[in-house]
Amino acid sequence: MLIKNYQIEKPDSDGDRSIELTFEVENKYDEEVMLVKHEAFHFNDKGFLIASDLRNSHECCLEKGDTEELSGWGNIHEMHLAVGESATVQVQTRFFKREFFKLSPLTLSESEGVTWFEAEVESKIIENKMQSI
């Protein structure tokens, strides 16, 4: 991972400081990546967490060696990070792949209530027996 831009703006009239973050991830795996989830944690120079940007996801198709530029943002109030104080960021990313299965035709019941459907698949990720409502 390469952090390309990490900038914290001067406080606005309310004392909030905007955070701009741009970073690049690379697929180093032999399989295609279809989803990247990421979080950013911002720390002051004493090591205290002062802001976070959570639950971000980005759909993509990255083959081995491909890169993708992602971004994050946030706000820090000036009481947690005054002008002239420094901050650092830690970015965590997780890569996900997808499998697609073609299921045979399913007969839908017209009765009320819950109906369970089952299918056998050949998967490297999940159990081979799928169940769905």
C-alpha positions, 0 to 999 in steps of 0.5 A: 500500500502506498499513501499518496496524499494525507492532508489536514486542512486548517480549522473552519469557523467551527474549529473542524479540520477536514482530512483528505486521504488518497492511497493505492492498493496492489493485488499481490495475490494469484486470484482476482480481487473483486472488493476492497474494504478499508478503514483509516485511523488517525492518531495525534503525535502522542499516539491517541486516536483522534478520528476514524473513517470506517466501513468503506468498500470499493468494488473493482476487478484487480488481477495480480499486479493491478493497482487501484487508487482509493480515498478517505476523508474525515474531520478532526476538531481543533481541540484534538489536533491544533494547528502545528501539531502532527498526525499520522494515519494507519490504513487497513485494507482487506481484499475479497474475491467472488465466485459465481454459480449457475443454479438449475431452475428452481420450482417456487412454491405458491404456499404461504410461509418460508420456503428453503431452497438447497443447491450443491456447488463446487466452491473453494470459499464456502461450503458446498451445500447452499441453503437460501430462503 
